[in-house]
Amino acid sequence: MTEEAGADRPRPGEGGVFGRRTGRKLHSTQSVLMRELLPRLAIGPNDDLTRDALFPSAAELRLEIGFGGGEHLAHHAGHRPTAGFIGCEPFRNGVAKFLELADAKALTNVGIWNGDAGLLIDRLPTGSLAGVDLFYPDPWPKRRQRKRRFVSDDILHRLARVMAQGTMLRFATDIDDYAGWTLARVRRSPHFAWEPTTADDWRQPWPDWPSTRYEAKALREGRPPVYLSIVRNGQSAD
Ligand SMILES: C[S@@+](CC[C@H](N)C(=O)[O-])C[C@H]1O[C@@H](n2cnc3c(N)ncnc32)[C@H](O)[C@@H]1O
């Protein structure tokens, strides 16, 4: 398929996933975890996604989009046992890696959606999320590929509906152009604002930030990351 041919496929957020869904063969521990642990954590297509149904004792519900190997998800879920976390990741090997971490930490406050995050977002109740993390979404750096990016005016609108007022969308990228792309869409959104508190806060990761393999590679290759704290405020998005 040519890159342009991708334009006919559903976009990320509309059920489409342009990246890989599977990779190398899982090793035996991962296969066991996929068979035995994933069914306990997986979110199904018809599940009730209210906080009460997912995590009855959780004080809040948070979402991570594209968790990769799950380093952040496992870290934050382990450090915030009173919160419930939903992690979205279409890549099966990423899910398997996360399950190893979840198993080692005996996490019970995480639900996994093994698919396009957009399909899950639209099923969440309005104003139900206390925070959303989108760290290093697939960059699609070539001009003709940019339509594949997860961030769009449309996805911001859909995220705005499910995020409570005053909560934060944390966005990280090592691709300058993706930072600019996202800021342009945030600036024209009536639902979000980016208001840095210091001149260089976009260069600093958030407190309690575990680095990932992806981030380490970006740093090694001379692409310093950009960290944007984007606040949900303004108009209702119903
Ligand atoms: C570059 S990786 C970054 C992974 C991780 N967030 C990190 O910081 O290491 C981007 C991830 O987004 C996932 N992804 C791609 N399209 C997605 C979609 N539509 N919904 C959810 N995740 C998606 C990919 O499978 C991949 O694991």
The ligand as an SDF file (V2000), in Angstrom:
LIG
                    3D

 27 29  0  0  0  0  0  0  0  0999 V2000
    6.0110    5.7570   19.8370 C   0  0  0  0  0  0  0  0  0  0  0  0
    5.0900    4.6760   20.8070 S   0  0  0  0  0  0  0  0  0  0  0  0
    5.2060    5.3840   22.4360 C   0  0  0  0  0  0  0  0  0  0  0  0
    4.8740    4.4280   23.5160 C   0  0  0  0  0  0  0  0  0  0  0  0
    4.8730    4.9760   24.9450 C   0  0  0  0  0  0  0  0  0  0  0  0
    3.8340    5.9480   25.1330 N   0  0  0  0  0  0  0  0  0  0  0  0
    6.2090    5.5300   25.3640 C   0  0  0  0  0  0  0  0  0  0  0  0
    6.2900    6.7050   25.7310 O   0  0  0  0  0  0  0  0  0  0  0  0
    7.1860    4.7760   25.3580 O   0  0  0  0  0  0  0  0  0  0  0  0
    3.3920    5.0560   20.3300 C   0  0  0  0  0  0  0  0  0  0  0  0
    2.3860    4.0140   20.7640 C   0  0  0  0  0  0  0  0  0  0  0  0
    1.0690    4.4320   20.4010 O   0  0  0  0  0  0  0  0  0  0  0  0
    0.3440    3.2790   20.0290 C   0  0  0  0  0  0  0  0  0  0  0  0
   -0.8050    3.6700   19.1770 N   0  0  0  0  0  0  0  0  0  0  0  0
   -0.7810    3.9080   17.8370 C   0  0  0  0  0  0  0  0  0  0  0  0
   -2.0090    4.2170   17.3940 N   0  0  0  0  0  0  0  0  0  0  0  0
   -2.8360    4.1940   18.4830 C   0  0  0  0  0  0  0  0  0  0  0  0
   -4.2270    4.4010   18.6560 C   0  0  0  0  0  0  0  0  0  0  0  0
   -5.0110    4.7370   17.6270 N   0  0  0  0  0  0  0  0  0  0  0  0
   -4.7490    4.2630   19.9130 N   0  0  0  0  0  0  0  0  0  0  0  0
   -3.9430    3.9360   20.9560 C   0  0  0  0  0  0  0  0  0  0  0  0
   -2.6190    3.7270   20.8440 N   0  0  0  0  0  0  0  0  0  0  0  0
   -2.0610    3.8510   19.6250 C   0  0  0  0  0  0  0  0  0  0  0  0
    1.3690    2.4280   19.2920 C   0  0  0  0  0  0  0  0  0  0  0  0
    0.9890    1.0720   19.2020 O   0  0  0  0  0  0  0  0  0  0  0  0
    2.6210    2.6670   20.1250 C   0  0  0  0  0  0  0  0  0  0  0  0
    2.7720    1.6990   21.1400 O   0  0  0  0  0  0  0  0  0  0  0  0
  1  2  1  0
  2  3  1  0
  2 10  1  0
  3  4  1  0
  4  5  1  0
  5  6  1  0
  5  7  1  0
  7  8  2  0
  7  9  1  0
 10 11  1  0
 11 12  1  0
 11 26  1  0
 12 13  1  0
 13 14  1  0
 13 24  1  0
 14 15  1  0
 14 23  1  0
 15 16  2  0
 16 17  1  0
 17 18  1  0
 17 23  2  0
 18 19  1  0
 18 20  2  0
 20 21  1  0
 21 22  2  0
 22 23  1  0
 24 25  1  0
 24 26  1  0
 26 27  1  0
M  CHG  2   2   1   9  -1
M  END
$$$$
